């Protein structure tokens, strides 16, 4: 069985590193991007099973990135991470909105619901 590929997008290197480490530890392959533009380039060129993006990104926001990913391939699930406590405006293209800092066990449970191994 093929390993699932997750594209993680965050302009904060520590947050991106922690999220990537958790996902790799759970057996996922992880691609990383520091902004929405780089994420779109990776998404267009490589096979991705799930996108996890921060909401507040320079340039293209996480909600704009989610909308563009769904335009390209509506079947790919998108998780939007927000530090706001509630879903950001225009987050309807995301399959799920989670709060940054969610415990790893809960985070992996939510990922597993969208892309079962």
Phi, psi and omega in degrees: 000138183285143177287137180286142182251127180245129175262116179256133183233121177197137179273359176258106185307319179298317180295319179296319180295316181295312180300316180296318179298316179298314181293316178298320179298333179270001175098010178270150167277140185234130169253143182237145174218143182268353177204170184294324180296313178297321179297317179297321178298315178297315182299321181288333186262335189235158176284121180233137180261337183204143174242131175240117185231143171290151178285312184269101179235152174290143180078251179283124178285168177299323179290322176293320178298315179301317180297318181291320178298316180294328177293319181288313182211095183298343182281344183277122179287148180232130173252128179255125179261130182227140174269002183282342183089344178216164182295131178295157174302147178064032180265013185294343179278346178280140176288331184207141172244125179239161178271135176301144179086008177301140178305144185305320181297315178294318179302311180293326177298315179293319176299315181297332177291327183273326177223082179301146179284000000 
